[in-house]
Structure formats: C-alpha cells, structure tokens
Amino acid sequence: MDILLLLVGFTCMIIGIAGSFLPVLPGPSLSWIGLLFLYFTNAVTANYWVLGITLLITIVVTILDYTIPAKGTKHFGGTKYGVWGTNIGLVLGLFFPPIGFIIGPFVGAFIGEMIYNSQDKKQAFKAAIGSFIGFLASTFMKVVVCISFFILFIYIVLENKVLLFS
C-alpha cells in the first residue's frame, strides 16, 4: 500500500509542476496533495508542521495566482478580456512549442484587449504587456513552489527509503 501511495503522490507532484504552467490545473494544490499522500504512508511519520506550513504556502500562492495577473493587467490599463486572452493564448500556444508558450499569452492578451476596444491599438498593446508580465510573475511563483515541494518530497522519500522500500 505504501508503494501505491508513494506513486500517487509522485504523480501528483509531476502533474502539479505541469499545472504551474497550465491554467486549467491547480499546480501548487496538486503538489501539496502529493506531499499529503506521502505522509499517508506507514513508513513516513506525519509531520504536521511541514504539512501545515506547506498548506499555508499553497493557499497564499493560490490567492496570489488569481490576483497578480489581474493587478498587472489593471496597472497597465487592461481589462478582464486581456486576462482571458492571456489564458486562451497560453493553452493555444502549447500546441506550438517552444515559442508558442511564450508568444501565445501575449498575443492572446492583445487580441482580448482589441476585442474589448478595437480603436486603441496602443492601449491594447500596453494592457497586453501588463497581462503578460502578471502571467509570467504568477507562473514563476507557482513553478518555484511546485519544484520546492517536489524537492521536499524527494528528500522525505530518500530519508525514509529503507522503510518505504522494504
């Protein structure tokens, strides 16, 4: 049973890292669930401090994930159309690696702003830059958290490898 929990936790970690890039997957939450599965094993002693602190980090990052892109967009004069365009552009950009992942969110934000206000291309471009900067900051934050959780996961597994794999 421990091996199954370990594999499910590891899978959650990998999907969590992917989810830090993809807007449809809650990356940090999945990574935290991976840690939780690891602590459900009989071999790893539950550490409520680690689980509590990582849960708090997950909650804060999840809240910031929704506010940072919006603040970036608003700061540069954008609208929710720019934010939606960023997310749609990201998903479509994934089909055109590697450059699509970078250009997609920006082009999506620009198109979203042009749909909202087709007269002012300069303002749409400025708002697209703000939306893109917010997206990059939010993504970077999620990637750092998910990779940190993954490193913690690996450390705990290696620390308890004798009990896990015996």
DSSP file (Angstrom, degrees, kcal/mol; ACC not computed):
  #  RESIDUE AA STRUCTURE BP1 BP2  ACC     N-H-->O    O-->H-N    N-H-->O    O-->H-N    TCO  KAPPA ALPHA  PHI   PSI    X-CA   Y-CA   Z-CA
    1    1 A M     >        0   0    0      0, 0.0     4,-2.4     0, 0.0     5,-0.2   0.000 360.0 360.0 360.0 -36.0    0.0    0.0    0.0
    2    2 A D  H  >  +     0   0    0      1,-0.2     4,-2.5     2,-0.2     5,-0.2   0.892 360.0  51.9 -61.6 -39.4    2.9    2.4    0.8
    3    3 A I  H  > S+     0   0    0      2,-0.2     4,-2.7     1,-0.2    -1,-0.2   0.903 109.1  50.3 -64.8 -40.6    4.2    2.0   -2.8
    4    4 A L  H  > S+     0   0    0      2,-0.2     4,-2.6     1,-0.2     5,-0.2   0.936 112.5  46.2 -62.4 -46.6    0.8    2.8   -4.2
    5    5 A L  H  X S+     0   0    0     -4,-2.4     4,-2.6     1,-0.2    -2,-0.2   0.889 112.4  51.6 -62.6 -38.8    0.6    6.0   -2.1
    6    6 A L  H  X S+     0   0    0     -4,-2.5     4,-2.6    -5,-0.2    -2,-0.2   0.922 111.5  46.6 -63.1 -45.0    4.1    6.9   -3.0
    7    7 A L  H  X S+     0   0    0     -4,-2.7     4,-2.5     2,-0.2    -2,-0.2   0.899 113.0  48.6 -65.9 -41.2    3.3    6.5   -6.7
    8    8 A V  H  X S+     0   0    0     -4,-2.6     4,-2.4     2,-0.2    -2,-0.2   0.920 113.2  48.4 -64.4 -42.7    0.1    8.5   -6.5
    9    9 A G  H  X S+     0   0    0     -4,-2.6     4,-2.0    -5,-0.2    -2,-0.2   0.912 111.9  48.8 -62.7 -42.9    2.0   11.2   -4.5
   10   10 A F  H  X S+     0   0    0     -4,-2.6     4,-2.3     2,-0.2    -2,-0.2   0.903 110.6  51.2 -63.1 -41.6    4.8   11.3   -7.1
   11   11 A T  H  X S+     0   0    0     -4,-2.5     4,-2.7     1,-0.2     5,-0.3   0.908 108.4  51.5 -61.9 -42.9    2.2   11.5   -9.9
   12   12 A C  H  X S+     0   0    0     -4,-2.4     4,-2.4     1,-0.2    -1,-0.2   0.884 108.5  52.7 -60.6 -38.0    0.6   14.4   -8.1
   13   13 A M  H  X S+     0   0    0     -4,-2.0     4,-2.1     2,-0.2    -2,-0.2   0.941 111.2  44.8 -62.5 -47.8    3.9   16.1   -7.9
   14   14 A I  H  X S+     0   0    0     -4,-2.3     4,-2.1     1,-0.2    -2,-0.2   0.926 116.0  45.9 -64.3 -45.7    4.6   15.8  -11.6
   15   15 A I  H  X S+     0   0    0     -4,-2.7     4,-2.6     1,-0.2    -1,-0.2   0.865 110.1  56.4 -65.5 -34.8    1.2   16.9  -12.6
   16   16 A G  H  X S+     0   0    0     -4,-2.4     4,-0.8    -5,-0.3    -2,-0.2   0.899 106.1  49.0 -62.9 -41.2    1.5   19.8  -10.1
   17   17 A I  H >< S+     0   0    0     -4,-2.1     3,-0.8     2,-0.2     4,-0.4   0.929 113.6  46.4 -64.3 -44.2    4.7   21.0  -11.8
   18   18 A A  H >X S+     0   0    0     -4,-2.1     4,-1.8     1,-0.2     3,-1.5   0.886 108.5  57.9 -62.6 -37.0    2.9   20.8  -15.2
   19   19 A G  H 3< S+     0   0    0     -4,-2.6     8,-0.9     1,-0.3     6,-0.2   0.672  90.7  69.2 -68.7 -17.0   -0.1   22.6  -13.6
   20   20 A S  T << S+     0   0    0     -4,-0.8    -1,-0.3    -3,-0.8   123,-0.2   0.718 110.3  35.4 -72.9 -17.6    2.1   25.5  -12.6
   21   21 A F  T <4 S+     0   0    0     -3,-1.5    -2,-0.2    -4,-0.4    -1,-0.2   0.772 109.0  70.4 -97.0 -36.6    2.3   26.3  -16.3
   22   22 A L    ><  -     0   0    0     -4,-1.8     3,-1.0     1,-0.1     5,-0.3  -0.699  69.2-148.7 -90.8 129.6   -1.2   25.3  -17.4
   23   23 A P  T 3  S+     0   0    0      0, 0.0    -1,-0.1     0, 0.0    -4,-0.1   0.663  93.9  60.9 -71.5 -13.7   -4.1   27.5  -16.3
   24   24 A V  T 3  S+     0   0    0      2,-0.0    -5,-0.1     1,-0.0    -2,-0.0   0.641  96.5  65.7 -88.5 -13.6   -6.5   24.5  -16.1
   25   25 A L  S <  S-     0   0    0     -3,-1.0     2,-1.7    -6,-0.2    -3,-0.0  -0.916  80.1-131.8-112.2 132.9   -4.6   22.5  -13.4
   26   26 A P     >  -     0   0    0      0, 0.0     4,-2.5     0, 0.0     5,-0.2  -0.589  30.8-176.4 -81.0  84.5   -4.1   23.8   -9.9
   27   27 A G  H  > S+     0   0    0     -2,-1.7     4,-2.4    -8,-0.9     5,-0.2   0.900  74.5  41.7 -51.9 -60.0   -0.3   23.1   -9.7
   28   28 A P  H  > S+     0   0    0      0, 0.0     4,-2.3     0, 0.0    -1,-0.2   0.873 115.2  52.3 -61.0 -35.7    0.5   24.0   -6.1
   29   29 A S  H  > S+     0   0    0      2,-0.2     4,-2.3     1,-0.2    -2,-0.2   0.922 110.5  47.1 -65.7 -43.0   -2.6   22.3   -4.8
   30   30 A L  H  X S+     0   0    0     -4,-2.5     4,-1.9     2,-0.2    -1,-0.2   0.893 111.4  51.7 -65.5 -38.5   -1.8   19.1   -6.6
   31   31 A S  H  X S+     0   0    0     -4,-2.4     4,-1.8    -5,-0.2    -2,-0.2   0.910 109.7  49.6 -63.9 -40.5    1.8   19.2   -5.4
   32   32 A W  H  X S+     0   0    0     -4,-2.3     4,-2.4     1,-0.2    -2,-0.2   0.904 108.2  53.1 -65.3 -39.5    0.6   19.7   -1.8
   33   33 A I  H  X S+     0   0    0     -4,-2.3     4,-2.5     1,-0.2    -1,-0.2   0.872 105.0  56.4 -62.3 -35.4   -1.7   16.7   -2.2
   34   34 A G  H  X S+     0   0    0     -4,-1.9     4,-1.7     2,-0.2    -1,-0.2   0.910 107.5  47.7 -60.7 -42.4    1.3   14.7   -3.4
   35   35 A L  H  X S+     0   0    0     -4,-1.8     4,-2.0     2,-0.2    -2,-0.2   0.908 109.7  53.7 -62.5 -41.2    3.0   15.6   -0.1
   36   36 A L  H  X S+     0   0    0     -4,-2.4     4,-1.0     1,-0.2    -2,-0.2   0.912 106.4  51.2 -61.5 -43.3   -0.1   14.6    1.8
   37   37 A F  H >X S+     0   0    0     -4,-2.5     4,-0.5     1,-0.2     3,-0.5   0.887 107.0  54.8 -60.4 -38.4   -0.1   11.2    0.1
   38   38 A L  H >< S+     0   0    0     -4,-1.7     3,-1.1     1,-0.2     6,-0.3   0.907 107.4  49.3 -61.7 -40.8    3.5   10.7    1.1
   39   39 A Y  H 3< S+     0   0    0     -4,-2.0    -1,-0.2     1,-0.2    -2,-0.2   0.657  99.5  67.4 -75.0 -14.3    2.6   11.3    4.7
   40   40 A F  H << S+     0   0    0     -4,-1.0    -1,-0.2    -3,-0.5    -2,-0.2   0.657  81.3  99.7 -75.9 -15.3   -0.3    8.8    4.5
   41   41 A T  S << S-     0   0    0     -3,-1.1     3,-0.2    -4,-0.5     5,-0.1  -0.328  79.7-129.2 -68.6 155.0    2.2    6.0    4.1
   42   42 A N  S    S+     0   0    0      1,-0.2    -1,-0.1   121,-0.1   122,-0.1   0.743 104.8  60.3 -73.5 -23.1    3.1    3.9    7.1
   43   43 A A  S    S+     0   0    0     -5,-0.1     2,-0.6     1,-0.1    -1,-0.2   0.778  95.3  66.4 -78.0 -27.4    6.8    4.4    6.6
   44   44 A V  S    S-     0   0    0     -6,-0.3     2,-0.3    -3,-0.2    -1,-0.1  -0.855  81.6-133.2-103.8 122.5    6.8    8.2    6.9
   45   45 A T        -     0   0    0     -2,-0.6     2,-0.1     1,-0.1    -5,-0.1  -0.535  32.5-106.2 -71.8 132.8    5.9    9.7   10.2
   46   46 A A        -     0   0    0     -2,-0.3     2,-0.6    -7,-0.1    -1,-0.1  -0.383  30.9-166.0 -63.1 130.7    3.4   12.5    9.9
   47   47 A N     >  -     0   0    0      1,-0.1     4,-2.3    -2,-0.1     5,-0.2  -0.898   5.2-174.3-119.3  98.2    4.9   16.0   10.4
   48   48 A Y  H  > S+     0   0    0     -2,-0.6     4,-2.5     1,-0.2     5,-0.2   0.750  81.9  60.3 -69.2 -23.3    2.0   18.4   10.9
   49   49 A W  H  > S+     0   0    0      2,-0.2     4,-2.7     3,-0.2     5,-0.3   0.939 108.1  43.8 -66.3 -46.7    4.3   21.4   10.9
   50   50 A V  H  > S+     0   0    0      2,-0.2     4,-2.6     1,-0.2     5,-0.3   0.942 117.0  46.2 -63.6 -47.2    5.5   20.6    7.4
   51   51 A L  H  X S+     0   0    0     -4,-2.3     4,-2.0     1,-0.2    -2,-0.2   0.905 115.0  47.4 -62.9 -40.8    2.0   19.9    6.2
   52   52 A G  H  X S+     0   0    0     -4,-2.5     4,-2.3     2,-0.2    -2,-0.2   0.924 114.2  44.9 -66.9 -45.3    0.6   23.0    7.8
   53   53 A I  H  X S+     0   0    0     -4,-2.7     4,-2.4     2,-0.2    -2,-0.2   0.919 115.1  47.6 -67.1 -43.1    3.3   25.3    6.5
   54   54 A T  H  X S+     0   0    0     -4,-2.6     4,-2.3    -5,-0.3    -1,-0.2   0.853 111.1  52.3 -67.7 -32.6    3.1   23.9    3.0
   55   55 A L  H  X S+     0   0    0     -4,-2.0     4,-2.5    -5,-0.3    -2,-0.2   0.921 109.3  49.4 -65.7 -43.5   -0.7   24.2    3.1
   56   56 A L  H  X S+     0   0    0     -4,-2.3     4,-2.5     2,-0.2    -2,-0.2   0.921 111.4  48.9 -60.7 -44.2   -0.4   27.8    4.1
   57   57 A I  H  X S+     0   0    0     -4,-2.4     4,-2.8     1,-0.2     5,-0.2   0.914 110.7  51.6 -60.8 -42.7    2.1   28.4    1.3
   58   58 A T  H  X S+     0   0    0     -4,-2.3     4,-2.3     2,-0.2    -2,-0.2   0.915 110.7  47.3 -61.1 -44.2   -0.3   26.7   -1.1
   59   59 A I  H  X S+     0   0    0     -4,-2.5     4,-2.3     2,-0.2    -2,-0.2   0.930 113.8  47.1 -64.0 -46.1   -3.3   28.8    0.0
   60   60 A V  H  X S+     0   0    0     -4,-2.5     4,-2.7     1,-0.2    -2,-0.2   0.927 113.6  47.7 -62.6 -45.5   -1.3   32.1   -0.3
   61   61 A V  H  X S+     0   0    0     -4,-2.8     4,-2.3     1,-0.2    -1,-0.2   0.886 110.6  52.5 -64.5 -38.5    0.1   31.2   -3.7
   62   62 A T  H  X S+     0   0    0     -4,-2.3     4,-1.0    -5,-0.2    -1,-0.2   0.914 111.6  45.8 -64.3 -42.6   -3.4   30.2   -5.0
   63   63 A I  H >X S+     0   0    0     -4,-2.3     4,-1.4     1,-0.2     3,-0.7   0.935 114.4  47.9 -64.5 -45.5   -4.8   33.5   -3.9
   64   64 A L  H 3X S+     0   0    0     -4,-2.7     4,-3.1     1,-0.2    -2,-0.2   0.836 102.2  64.7 -64.5 -31.9   -1.9   35.4   -5.4
   65   65 A D  H 3< S+     0   0    0     -4,-2.3    -1,-0.2     1,-0.2    -2,-0.2   0.829 108.2  40.8 -61.3 -31.3   -2.2   33.4   -8.6
   66   66 A Y  H <X S+     0   0    0     -4,-1.0     4,-0.5    -3,-0.7    -1,-0.2   0.762 120.8  41.7 -86.6 -26.1   -5.6   35.0   -9.1
   67   67 A T  H  X S+     0   0    0     -4,-1.4     4,-2.7     2,-0.1     5,-0.2   0.839 102.7  62.8 -92.6 -34.0   -4.7   38.5   -8.1
   68   68 A I  H  X S+     0   0    0     -4,-3.1     4,-2.8     2,-0.2     5,-0.2   0.946 105.6  44.1 -61.9 -51.7   -1.2   39.0   -9.7
   69   69 A P  H  > S+     0   0    0      0, 0.0     4,-2.5     0, 0.0    65,-0.2   0.914 115.8  49.2 -60.3 -39.2   -2.3   38.8  -13.3
   70   70 A A  H  X S+     0   0    0     -4,-0.5     4,-2.8     2,-0.2    -2,-0.2   0.911 112.1  47.7 -65.3 -41.0   -5.3   40.9  -12.7
   71   71 A K  H  X S+     0   0    0     -4,-2.7     4,-2.8     2,-0.2    -1,-0.2   0.912 112.0  50.3 -65.4 -41.7   -3.2   43.6  -10.9
   72   72 A G  H  X S+     0   0    0     -4,-2.8     4,-1.3    -5,-0.2    -2,-0.2   0.911 113.5  45.7 -61.7 -41.9   -0.7   43.5  -13.7
   73   73 A T  H  <>S+     0   0    0     -4,-2.5     5,-3.8    -5,-0.2     3,-0.3   0.937 115.1  45.9 -66.6 -46.9   -3.4   44.0  -16.2
   74   74 A K  H ><5S+     0   0    0     -4,-2.8     3,-1.6     3,-0.2    -2,-0.2   0.883 107.8  58.0 -64.1 -38.3   -5.2   46.7  -14.3
   75   75 A H  H 3<5S+     0   0    0     -4,-2.8    -1,-0.2     1,-0.3    -2,-0.2   0.853 111.1  42.4 -60.7 -34.5   -1.9   48.5  -13.6
   76   76 A F  T 3<5S-     0   0    0     -4,-1.3    -1,-0.3    -3,-0.3    -2,-0.2   0.255 126.5 -99.6 -97.5  12.4   -1.3   48.8  -17.3
   77   77 A G  T < 5S+     0   0    0     -3,-1.6    -3,-0.2     1,-0.2    50,-0.2   0.729  74.3 143.0  83.9  23.2   -4.9   49.7  -18.1
   78   78 A G      < -     0   0    0     -5,-3.8     2,-0.2    49,-0.2    -1,-0.2  -0.252  36.9-138.6 -91.3-179.8   -6.2   46.4  -19.2
   79   79 A T    >>  -     0   0    0     -2,-0.1     4,-1.3     1,-0.0     3,-0.8  -0.678  37.8 -89.0-127.6 179.7   -9.5   44.6  -18.7
   80   80 A K  H 3> S+     0   0    0      1,-0.2     4,-2.6    -2,-0.2     5,-0.2   0.743 122.0  67.9 -66.4 -20.8  -10.7   41.1  -18.0
   81   81 A Y  H 3> S+     0   0    0      1,-0.2     4,-2.5     2,-0.2    -1,-0.2   0.880  98.9  50.6 -63.7 -36.8  -10.7   40.5  -21.7
   82   82 A G  H <> S+     0   0    0     -3,-0.8     4,-2.1    30,-0.3    -2,-0.2   0.893 109.9  49.1 -66.4 -40.6   -6.9   40.7  -21.6
   83   83 A V  H  X S+     0   0    0     -4,-1.3     4,-1.9     2,-0.2    -2,-0.2   0.934 113.7  45.7 -65.2 -46.2   -6.7   38.2  -18.7
   84   84 A W  H  X S+     0   0    0     -4,-2.6     4,-2.6     1,-0.2     5,-0.2   0.907 111.6  53.0 -62.9 -41.1   -9.0   35.8  -20.5
   85   85 A G  H  X S+     0   0    0     -4,-2.5     4,-2.8    -5,-0.2    24,-0.4   0.880 106.0  54.2 -61.2 -38.0   -7.0   36.3  -23.7
   86   86 A T  H  X S+     0   0    0     -4,-2.1     4,-2.0    22,-0.3    -1,-0.2   0.937 111.1  44.6 -60.7 -47.4   -3.8   35.5  -21.8
   87   87 A N  H  X S+     0   0    0     -4,-1.9     4,-2.1     2,-0.2    -2,-0.2   0.905 115.5  46.4 -66.0 -42.3   -5.2   32.2  -20.6
   88   88 A I  H  X S+     0   0    0     -4,-2.6     4,-2.6     1,-0.2     5,-0.2   0.919 112.4  51.3 -66.3 -42.1   -6.6   31.2  -24.0
   89   89 A G  H  X S+     0   0    0     -4,-2.8     4,-2.3    -5,-0.2    -2,-0.2   0.857 108.1  53.1 -62.5 -35.3   -3.4   32.2  -25.7
   90   90 A L  H  X S+     0   0    0     -4,-2.0     4,-1.2    14,-0.3    -1,-0.2   0.946 110.4  45.9 -64.2 -48.2   -1.4   30.1  -23.3
   91   91 A V  H >< S+     0   0    0     -4,-2.1     3,-0.5     1,-0.2     4,-0.4   0.927 116.9  44.0 -62.9 -45.2   -3.5   27.0  -24.0
   92   92 A L  H >< S+     0   0    0     -4,-2.6     3,-1.4     1,-0.2    -1,-0.2   0.867 108.6  59.3 -67.6 -34.8   -3.3   27.5  -27.7
   93   93 A G  H >< S+     0   0    0     -4,-2.3     3,-1.7     1,-0.3     8,-0.3   0.749  90.1  71.3 -65.2 -23.9    0.4   28.3  -27.5
   94   94 A L  T << S+     0   0    0     -4,-1.2    -1,-0.3    -3,-0.5    -2,-0.2   0.737  89.9  61.3 -64.7 -21.4    1.1   24.9  -26.0
   95   95 A F  T <  S+     0   0    0     -3,-1.4    -1,-0.3    -4,-0.4    -2,-0.2   0.528 104.1  51.2 -81.7  -5.0    0.3   23.4  -29.4
   96   96 A F  S <> S-     0   0    0     -3,-1.7     4,-2.9    -4,-0.2     5,-0.3  -0.485  97.1-142.0-129.8  62.5    3.3   25.3  -30.9
   97   97 A P  T  4  +     0   0    0      0, 0.0     2,-0.1     0, 0.0    -3,-0.1  -0.280  61.3   5.5 -69.7 158.3    6.3   24.6  -28.7
   98   98 A P  T >> S+     0   0    0      0, 0.0     3,-0.6     0, 0.0     4,-0.5  -0.939 134.4  32.2 -87.4 -17.9    8.6   26.1  -27.6
   99   99 A I  H >> S+     0   0    0      1,-0.2     4,-2.9     2,-0.2     3,-0.8   0.795 109.0  67.2 -73.3 -27.2    7.8   29.7  -28.8
  100  100 A G  H 3X S+     0   0    0     -4,-2.9     4,-2.3     1,-0.3    -1,-0.2   0.833  93.6  59.4 -61.5 -32.7    4.1   29.3  -28.6
  101  101 A F  H <4 S+     0   0    0     -3,-0.6    -1,-0.3    -8,-0.3    -2,-0.2   0.815 114.9  35.6 -65.8 -29.7    4.2   29.0  -24.8
  102  102 A I  H <X S+     0   0    0     -3,-0.8     4,-0.7    -4,-0.5    -2,-0.2   0.881 125.3  37.2 -90.4 -44.6    5.8   32.5  -24.7
  103  103 A I  H  X S+     0   0    0     -4,-2.9     4,-2.9     1,-0.2     5,-0.3   0.846 104.3  70.7 -78.9 -34.0    4.1   34.3  -27.5
  104  104 A G  H  X S+     0   0    0     -4,-2.3     4,-2.8    -5,-0.3   -14,-0.3   0.899  98.4  46.1 -52.1 -52.2    0.6   32.7  -27.0
  105  105 A P  H  > S+     0   0    0      0, 0.0     4,-2.3     0, 0.0    -1,-0.2   0.895 115.3  47.5 -61.7 -38.5   -0.2   34.5  -23.8
  106  106 A F  H  X S+     0   0    0     -4,-0.7     4,-2.4     2,-0.2    -2,-0.2   0.949 114.6  44.5 -66.9 -48.1    0.9   37.9  -25.1
  107  107 A V  H  X S+     0   0    0     -4,-2.9     4,-2.8     1,-0.2     5,-0.2   0.904 113.4  52.4 -63.1 -40.7   -0.9   37.6  -28.4
  108  108 A G  H  X S+     0   0    0     -4,-2.8     4,-2.6    -5,-0.3   -22,-0.3   0.908 109.6  48.0 -61.1 -42.7   -4.0   36.3  -26.6
  109  109 A A  H  X S+     0   0    0     -4,-2.3     4,-2.4   -24,-0.4    -1,-0.2   0.910 112.4  49.6 -64.1 -41.7   -4.0   39.3  -24.2
  110  110 A F  H  X S+     0   0    0     -4,-2.4     4,-2.2     2,-0.2    -2,-0.2   0.931 112.8  46.0 -63.2 -46.0   -3.5   41.7  -27.2
  111  111 A I  H  X S+     0   0    0     -4,-2.8     4,-2.3     2,-0.2    -2,-0.2   0.911 111.6  52.8 -64.1 -41.6   -6.4   40.1  -29.1
  112  112 A G  H  X S+     0   0    0     -4,-2.6     4,-1.7    -5,-0.2   -30,-0.3   0.911 111.2  45.9 -59.5 -42.6   -8.6   40.1  -25.9
  113  113 A E  H  X S+     0   0    0     -4,-2.4     4,-2.8     1,-0.2    -1,-0.2   0.854 110.7  53.4 -69.4 -34.2   -7.9   43.8  -25.4
  114  114 A M  H  < S+     0   0    0     -4,-2.2    -2,-0.2     2,-0.2    -1,-0.2   0.858 106.5  52.7 -68.6 -33.8   -8.6   44.5  -29.1
  115  115 A I  H  < S+     0   0    0     -4,-2.3     3,-0.4     1,-0.2    -1,-0.2   0.904 113.1  44.8 -64.8 -39.8  -12.0   42.7  -28.8
  116  116 A Y  H  < S+     0   0    0     -4,-1.7     2,-0.3     1,-0.3    -2,-0.2   0.922 136.7   8.5 -69.7 -44.2  -12.8   45.0  -25.9
  117  117 A N    ><  +     0   0    0     -4,-2.8     3,-0.7    -5,-0.1    -1,-0.3  -0.748  64.7 176.1-142.5  88.7  -11.6   48.2  -27.5
  118  118 A S  T 3  S+     0   0    0     -3,-0.4     3,-0.2    -2,-0.3    -4,-0.1   0.572  74.4  65.3 -74.1  -8.1  -10.7   47.8  -31.2
  119  119 A Q  T 3  S+     0   0    0      1,-0.2     2,-0.9     2,-0.1    -1,-0.2   0.823  93.2  57.9 -83.0 -32.2  -10.0   51.5  -31.7
  120  120 A D    <>  +     0   0    0     -3,-0.7     4,-1.9     1,-0.2    -1,-0.2  -0.761  51.6 166.5-110.4  89.7   -6.9   51.9  -29.5
  121  121 A K  H  > S+     0   0    0     -2,-0.9     4,-2.4     2,-0.2    -1,-0.2   0.843  79.0  56.0 -69.5 -33.9   -4.1   49.5  -30.5
  122  122 A K  H  > S+     0   0    0      2,-0.2     4,-2.2     1,-0.2    -1,-0.2   0.925 110.0  44.5 -65.2 -44.4   -1.5   51.3  -28.4
  123  123 A Q  H  > S+     0   0    0      2,-0.2     4,-2.7     1,-0.2    -1,-0.2   0.886 112.6  52.3 -66.7 -38.7   -3.6   50.9  -25.2
  124  124 A A  H  X S+     0   0    0     -4,-1.9     4,-2.4     2,-0.2    -2,-0.2   0.904 110.1  48.8 -63.7 -40.6   -4.3   47.2  -26.1
  125  125 A F  H  X S+     0   0    0     -4,-2.4     4,-2.1     2,-0.2    -2,-0.2   0.917 112.2  48.3 -64.4 -43.8   -0.6   46.6  -26.6
  126  126 A K  H  X S+     0   0    0     -4,-2.2     4,-2.0     1,-0.2    -2,-0.2   0.918 113.4  47.0 -62.6 -44.4    0.2   48.3  -23.2
  127  127 A A  H  X S+     0   0    0     -4,-2.7     4,-2.6     1,-0.2    -1,-0.2   0.876 109.4  54.6 -65.9 -37.5   -2.5   46.2  -21.5
  128  128 A A  H  X S+     0   0    0     -4,-2.4     4,-2.5     1,-0.2    -1,-0.2   0.893 107.1  51.0 -63.8 -39.1   -1.3   43.0  -23.2
  129  129 A I  H  X S+     0   0    0     -4,-2.1     4,-2.6     2,-0.2    -2,-0.2   0.925 111.1  48.3 -62.6 -44.1    2.2   43.7  -21.8
  130  130 A G  H  X S+     0   0    0     -4,-2.0     4,-2.3     2,-0.2    -2,-0.2   0.910 112.8  47.4 -62.3 -43.2    0.7   44.2  -18.3
  131  131 A S  H  X S+     0   0    0     -4,-2.6     4,-2.3     2,-0.2    -1,-0.2   0.903 113.0  49.0 -64.4 -41.4   -1.3   41.0  -18.6
  132  132 A F  H  X S+     0   0    0     -4,-2.5     4,-2.7     2,-0.2    -2,-0.2   0.900 110.6  49.7 -66.3 -41.6    1.8   39.1  -19.9
  133  133 A I  H  X S+     0   0    0     -4,-2.6     4,-2.5     2,-0.2    -2,-0.2   0.913 111.9  49.1 -63.6 -42.5    4.0   40.4  -17.0
  134  134 A G  H  X S+     0   0    0     -4,-2.3     4,-2.3   -65,-0.2    -2,-0.2   0.901 111.3  49.9 -62.4 -40.9    1.4   39.4  -14.5
  135  135 A F  H  X S+     0   0    0     -4,-2.3     4,-2.7     2,-0.2     5,-0.2   0.926 111.3  48.3 -62.4 -46.3    1.2   36.0  -16.1
  136  136 A L  H  X S+     0   0    0     -4,-2.7     4,-2.7     2,-0.2    -2,-0.2   0.916 112.5  48.3 -62.2 -43.5    4.9   35.5  -16.0
  137  137 A A  H  X S+     0   0    0     -4,-2.5     4,-2.1     2,-0.2    -1,-0.2   0.924 114.2  46.0 -63.5 -44.0    5.2   36.6  -12.4
  138  138 A S  H  X S+     0   0    0     -4,-2.3     4,-2.2     2,-0.2    -2,-0.2   0.912 114.0  48.1 -65.4 -43.3    2.4   34.3  -11.3
  139  139 A T  H  X S+     0   0    0     -4,-2.7     4,-2.7     2,-0.2     5,-0.2   0.920 110.6  51.3 -64.4 -44.2    3.8   31.3  -13.3
  140  140 A F  H  X S+     0   0    0     -4,-2.7     4,-2.4    -5,-0.2    -1,-0.2   0.919 109.8  50.3 -58.6 -44.3    7.3   31.9  -11.9
  141  141 A M  H  X S+     0   0    0     -4,-2.1     4,-2.0     1,-0.2    -1,-0.2   0.917 112.5  46.3 -61.5 -44.4    5.9   31.9   -8.4
  142  142 A K  H  X S+     0   0    0     -4,-2.2     4,-2.8     2,-0.2     5,-0.2   0.890 111.2  51.9 -66.9 -39.5    3.9   28.7   -8.9
  143  143 A V  H  X S+     0   0    0     -4,-2.7     4,-2.7  -123,-0.2     5,-0.3   0.931 109.5  49.7 -62.9 -45.0    6.9   26.9  -10.5
  144  144 A V  H  X S+     0   0    0     -4,-2.4     4,-2.1    -5,-0.2    -2,-0.2   0.921 113.7  45.7 -60.1 -44.5    9.2   27.8   -7.6
  145  145 A V  H  X S+     0   0    0     -4,-2.0     4,-2.5     2,-0.2    -2,-0.2   0.937 114.3  47.3 -65.3 -46.8    6.6   26.5   -5.1
  146  146 A C  H  X S+     0   0    0     -4,-2.8     4,-2.1     1,-0.2    -2,-0.2   0.896 113.7  46.8 -64.9 -40.4    5.9   23.3   -7.0
  147  147 A I  H  X S+     0   0    0     -4,-2.7     4,-2.5    -5,-0.2    -1,-0.2   0.884 111.5  52.2 -69.2 -36.4    9.6   22.5   -7.5
  148  148 A S  H  X S+     0   0    0     -4,-2.1     4,-2.3    -5,-0.3    -2,-0.2   0.920 110.3  47.9 -63.1 -43.1   10.3   23.2   -3.9
  149  149 A F  H  X S+     0   0    0     -4,-2.5     4,-2.6     2,-0.2    -2,-0.2   0.893 111.1  51.8 -63.5 -38.9    7.5   20.8   -2.8
  150  150 A F  H  X S+     0   0    0     -4,-2.1     4,-2.7     2,-0.2    -2,-0.2   0.913 109.3  48.9 -64.4 -43.2    9.0   18.2   -5.2
  151  151 A I  H  X S+     0   0    0     -4,-2.5     4,-2.5     2,-0.2    -2,-0.2   0.913 112.0  49.4 -62.1 -42.2   12.4   18.6   -3.7
  152  152 A L  H  X S+     0   0    0     -4,-2.3     4,-2.6     2,-0.2    -2,-0.2   0.911 110.1  51.9 -61.4 -42.9   10.9   18.2   -0.3
  153  153 A F  H  X S+     0   0    0     -4,-2.6     4,-2.4     2,-0.2    -2,-0.2   0.940 111.6  45.6 -58.3 -50.0    9.0   15.1   -1.5
  154  154 A I  H  X S+     0   0    0     -4,-2.7     4,-2.8     1,-0.2     5,-0.2   0.898 111.7  52.5 -62.4 -41.7   12.3   13.6   -2.8
  155  155 A Y  H  X S+     0   0    0     -4,-2.5     4,-2.3     2,-0.2    -1,-0.2   0.928 110.9  46.6 -60.3 -45.8   14.1   14.5    0.4
  156  156 A I  H  X S+     0   0    0     -4,-2.6     4,-1.5     2,-0.2    -2,-0.2   0.902 112.6  50.4 -65.6 -40.4   11.5   12.8    2.6
  157  157 A V  H  < S+     0   0    0     -4,-2.4     3,-0.3     1,-0.2     7,-0.2   0.942 112.6  45.9 -62.0 -47.2   11.4    9.7    0.3
  158  158 A L  H >< S+     0   0    0     -4,-2.8     3,-0.9     1,-0.2     4,-0.2   0.867 110.4  53.9 -64.9 -35.5   15.2    9.4    0.5
  159  159 A E  H 3< S+     0   0    0     -4,-2.3    -1,-0.2     1,-0.2    -2,-0.2   0.813 120.8  32.2 -66.3 -29.6   15.2    9.9    4.2
  160  160 A N  T 3X S+     0   0    0     -4,-1.5     4,-2.4    -3,-0.3     3,-0.2   0.079  81.6 119.4-114.9  22.3   12.7    7.1    4.6
  161  161 A K  H <> S+     0   0    0     -3,-0.9     4,-2.4     1,-0.2    -1,-0.1   0.832  71.4  57.3 -61.9 -34.2   13.8    4.8    1.8
  162  162 A V  H  4 S+     0   0    0     -4,-0.2    -1,-0.2     1,-0.2     4,-0.2   0.935 114.3  37.7 -63.9 -44.5   14.6    1.9    4.0
  163  163 A L  H >4 S+     0   0    0     -3,-0.2     3,-0.6     1,-0.2    -2,-0.2   0.853 117.9  50.7 -74.8 -34.0   11.1    1.8    5.4
  164  164 A L  H 3< S+     0   0    0     -4,-2.4    -2,-0.2    -7,-0.2    -3,-0.2   0.889 118.3  35.0 -70.9 -39.0    9.4    2.7    2.1
  165  165 A F  T 3<        0   0    0     -4,-2.4    -1,-0.2    -5,-0.2    -2,-0.2   0.105 360.0 360.0-108.5  22.3   11.1    0.0    0.0
  166  166 A S    <         0   0    0     -3,-0.6    -1,-0.2    -4,-0.2    -2,-0.1   0.438 360.0 360.0-103.3 360.0   11.5   -2.9    2.4
